[in-house]
Structures are given as structure tokens and as C-alpha cells.
Amino acid sequence: LVNRQVFGWVIPTGAYQSVEPLAFIVLGLFLSRYVKRWNLSLEKSFAIGLAIMTFSFVVLLIGDALTNYMHLQSMFWINASYLFEALGELFIGPMGTLAVKQLAPKRYVNLLMGVWMLIYSLANFSAARFAASLSLPQQLTQGNRVLFYQQYNHAFVLLAIGGAIAVGVLVFGLLLRRFPGIVYGSRGQATG
């Protein structure tokens, strides 16, 4: 639940949906200028994107911890979460299409690009279903407000833990790639 009042004026809920596209435009301009200099691999870009998106859920958890007595969260935390989500998406989205183009066999690139977009749309659909499961009850009383707040907090704790695990797996994969002696012995054969 978000405190949407600013100087006595209530900001419409739909106005928050404009934060992420605006962040895409501003951050996209910045990243297109500077990321080329960083020369990131696909794996590093995915790891950075996942870490930033995981942090966006951590931002929501921080906002939850700082709610007022009516369990209303400041809109700053929602906007900050949208900002970090957009930043993480800018690292993941373009790299996903680039990975499909680089890794797919030449004759299947177009088909697999469509599969990538299909998976992307299924992820958005499942995110919408997840958000709908956390929607407010029809009659908002103090009792179910607290229950909703606990359900909401639990869901984002699970998302933050899942994101942290995903980032950990990617970082572990990068370490294995950087130090091949961990997986392969001195003769190039798999250990174990």
C-alpha cells in the first residue's frame, strides 16, 4: 500500500506506470554512451542486470520496513524500485537477444529469436498473474490490511532470496570460467 498524497493532492495510480518508461529513456541514453567502454561479456551483463533487479526488490523490502502506522509506504520506494528495475532490464534485455544471435546455429537464429520473445512475454504474463494474486481485498479493513501487508512482504522476501540465488549462481559460473583449474585438472580433464 502506497501513500500517494503530495501536498494534499492524490497522485493517480496510473502515474506510477510512467516512471519506468521515463527511466528507460534517461538511463538508456546514459548506458548507450558509457557501457560500450566497459566491454562487458554476456555473462557479466546478465549478472549485473540480475543483481540490480534483485536490489529493486530489496528496495521494496526497505520501504516495507519503513511504513507508517497505517502500513502505507512512501512513493519514493516504489519509484526507486521502478528505477532499479529499468536499469536491470537495460542490462538483461538487449543482451538476451544478442546471446540468441551469437549462440544459435545460423539457420535457427530467427526461430530462436521468436522463442526468446515468447519466453519474455510468458515471463511478463506470469508476473502479471503474480501481481494479481497480491491485489488488495475488496473491503479493506485494518485486520486484512495487516494480513495483506504480511503477504506482500513475504512475497518480496521470496523474490529477493530467489534473485540473490540467481546472482550467486551466475557469479559462481563466472568464477568457474575465470579459474578453470577448479573444474578441470592440470591435464584438462574434468575432476571428480
N, C-alpha and C positions, 0 to 999 in steps of 0.2 A: 504494500500500500504506500502510495506516494503523496506527500504533501505538495499539492500543485498550486498553492496560493503564493502570489508575489504582490506585495503592497495592496492586498485586498482583491486582487484580480485572479481568477482561477484560469490557469493555462489548460486549454483543451488537451485531452489525452492524445489525440492525433498529432499534436505539435511535436511530441517526442519522436515520432517516426521520421521527422525531418532532420534530426541530429545526425543519424548515421550516414545518409547520403551527403550531407554537408561535410562530414568528416572524411568521407571517401574523396571528395573533390580536393579539399585542402591538403590532406595527408598524401593523396595520390600525386599531387604536384610536387610536394616535398620529396617523397620517396623516389619518384622517377628521376629526379635530379641527382640524388645522393647515393642511392642503393647500387647503381652501376659501379661506383668506386669501391664498394665493399667486396665485390666479386664473390657473392655467396653461392655455395653449391645448393642443389635441390634439397638435400637433407638438412642443411643448416637453415635454409629458408623455412622449411616446414617446422623445424624445431622452434625457431624464433616465433613463427606465427602461432603455434600451439601454446607456447609459453605466454604470449601476450593475451591470447583468448582465455586461457586459464586464469590469468590475472584479472580479466574483466569480471569473472565470476567471484573472485576473491574481493574485488571492489564492492560487489553487491553484498557479500557477507559482512564486510566492514560497515557498509551502510545499514545493514540489518542490526548490527550490534549498537549502532548509534541512533536508533529510532527514539522518538519521543514517547511520552506516556500513553498515547493513543496508538502506538505501533505504526506511526507514519514515518516514512523515510524521506529524507531531503532529496529534492530532484537533482541535486548535484551528483549524487551517487549513481543515479540512473543515467544521466548524461555522460559521466565519466566511464561507465560501463560500455555505453554505446561507442564512445570514442576508442576505447581499447579493442572492442570487437572489430570495428572498422579497420584499425591498424593491423590486427592479426589477420584479418581477411585479405588485406592487401599483400601480405607475405605468402598466404596459402593459395589463394585463387589463381593468380597468374602462373604460379609455379606448378600447379596441378596440370594445367593444360600444356605447359612446357614439358613436364615429365612424360605425359602421354605421347607427345610428339617425338621426344627423344628416345623413349624406351620401347615403343610399339614397333612391331615389324612394319615396314613401309606400306605394304598392301592393306594393312588393317588400321592405319592411323585414323582415317575418317570414322570408321565404325567405333573404334575405342574412344575417340573424342566424344561421340554421341553417348557412349556408355558413361563416360566421366560426367557429362552434363545430366544424364538420367540419375546417376547416384547423387549428384549435387542437389537435384530437385527432390529426390526422396529424402535426403537429409533435411531439407527445408520443410517438407511436409511433416516429417516426424517431429521436428522442432515445434511446429505449429500445434500438433496434437499434444505434445508435452505441455506447451503453454496453456492450451485449453483445459488440461487436467488440473492446472493450478488456478483456474479462474475463480473469481470471487463468488461466494454463495449469494443467492437472490436476496435473502434477508440478512443484512449484516448487523449482527448484534455484538456486544463486547465479548461474549463467550466464543462465538465462532470466528471472531476476528483474531483472537489469540490462537485458536486452533489452526486457522489459515496461515497465520504468521509462522507457526511451528512447522507446518507442512512445507511452506515456501522455503524456510531456512534449511530444512533437511534436504530438500531437492537440490539446492545450490551447494550445499556441503558435498553431496554426492557428485555433482558436476565438477566441482573444484578438485576433488580427490581423483576422479577419472581423468581429468585434464592433466593433473600432476603426474599420474602414472604414464599417460601417453608421452608427455615430455621426457620423463625418465627413460622410457624405452627408446625414444629417439636419441637422447644423449648417449645412452649405453651403446646404441648402434654406431654412433659417430666415434665413440672411443674404441670400439672393436675395429672399426675401419682404420683408425689412426694408428693403433697398436696391433698389427696383425699377429704378432708373436703370442698374444693371449689365446687366440683361436687356433692358429697354425704353429706347429713346432718349427724348429730351425730348418727342417728339410722341406717345409711347405705342405706337410700332411696334417690333416685335422687331428687335434689331440683329443684324448678321451676315449 
